[in-house]
Amino acid sequence: MSDKVLDVIIIGAGPIGLTCGIAASKAKLDYLIIEKGVLVNSLYNFPTNMTFFSTSILLEIGAVPFISHNTKPTRRESLEYYNRVYQSWKLKAKFYEEVISVERIDGIYILKTNKQTYRTRSIIVSTGFYDTPRLMNIKGENLPKVKHYYSEPHPYIGQKVLVIGAANSACDVALELYYKGAEVTMSVRKESISPRVKYWIKPNIENRIKEGSIKAYFETTIEEITLNTVRLNTPKGKIEIENDWVLAMTGYKPNFNFFRKIGIELAADGFLTPIHNKETLETNLPNVYIAGVINSGLQTSKLFIENTREHAEMIMSDLTKKIGAKVLV
């Protein structure tokens, strides 16, 4: 462990973590970004052919222009863009380092990763929510054929695939698989496709269901997943269908276990919202802040890149005041 004490460590190198790094650089703070995966790890793990709902302008950070071929950029374009931001600002970051523990001794945080130990006066947690799927907690969910992430259609050509969900991810996956030759069935808890589905996707998926190209069971839940079948509870009773793969597009959530592990308290509000000051984003832990979509807990559709970019400046305003007043420890 080095005797050097950083001003701030940022956990997470997603778009908002990078924004915090840029703000720390502008404030001339001694900072470091620590990421357990790759640069913008969540975006890297998005489906290969995904197109963002947001426009490229709304995804811009650090005053670096985001130029895409169309108004709404693709995953590939976003990866290239955020790499350009990272390179342009010469951001200081460590990749493939996972934070294992955090403790505070004499006003200094001792942060241990799987590779080394750091000392810092403050921490910004910006870990997003894409790393932790929302599990269905049903029998057979642990079978190898059940996937909570989807990358591309090729492995599913000629296969019987059940897609669970009715939001953007589920509809995107169902359509892409259908067009590539998979036999697609959808299981939807509610009575219809989500009204929040992208406007250019919703009519398409509804028409494919209407014509029977994609079979959909609405107001349906999964009873059990077996090696070769899936058992469904439908409004007309229980049925069993042949199945090769289950793609559970049931959403994701922040890593609440990590919050609890380092001592960030969660509100008893039904959404497990991390307790924090709305003006400074400081948590119950002194000089530990949260930034990005994790600020809304389980309400993961409430915050996005475009409406959390300001978090970096909010945090940095508070941090620089504390540093100037020498009250950070």
Phi, psi and omega in degrees: 000130180283151176282349181295136178247117178283158174286319182204140170248132179254121180264112180115124181249042171279184181305321181282325174299319177295321178299320177294322177296319177297316180297321178293321178296316179297326180277001180060038176269152175275105189232168173207137174261131178242127184230131182283344178239227180260173174305134186040061188303319180296315180297323178300326182270003173294161176307141186306319186260020184291143172245134181290151172283325180284156175278162180298325180298320182287346180262358181291142173222158174062023179060025175260118182297138177254103180258120178236163182294326178236172181301319181258117186284162177265170176301314181301317179294323180292322178297317178295320182295310184290334171294321179295321176298312180302315180289319183298319182271355181052049184292143179269116184214152174240126181255161182058034174238120180256132179287124183262319182205156177221129174218153183250123179232119179053042175083359180246134178274129175259112185248117182255134175247182177289356182239324183198183182238139181236157174240134183210151178278335182209164182222141170242122178263118180221067191262358178065199182221002189282348184279347186236102180291152172277111183282153180272340180057051178237160181295130179094358182294338181273003178293148181301336183281354180264123182237138175258357177231150181226135180246308183206163188278340191308317181296345187254006178299129179074013182251155174271113187240129172261122176257123182259126180125169181216017178264193186305311184299313182297317181292318177302313182295313182301316181293315182297319179295316180301314182292339180263003172104012175275155173268106191256132172235142177245142173243121187235127181292325184267184187274354182201172173296144182302135178293348181271001180297144182313137188297336179271352179260321188304309180298325181296309182295321180295322178291323179293325177290316182299320182277353177090003178294325174241122178279131180230133174250113180265161183050046187233144175236162180267126177270315182199145174249126178246180184299323185237359183218172169226134179259126185244146171258105183252167177301337180264006179117184182278137176225162177231127182241150175292145186202139175256322184220147173238120176252104184270092179271061188264006176097179186222169182212159177299160179278082183296329179299322178294318178302311181297321183298321182267355173105007177284124182280147180247139182287148176271057185250009182087345181246359181053041180294127176301130181291126181202159176286124185293337182272323185249343183069017176282137180275190176293340177276128181303128176065022172246123187242160174237143182222147176093201188294339182295342182296342182257008178062230182286350179278065188289347178268004183272325183241144181222181178302314188293333180251017173234003179299331181289345181302322182301314181291324178299314180293314184294328177299316180290317181297314182294327175296317181295317180296317178297326180269001180055044180239023183280342181250000000 
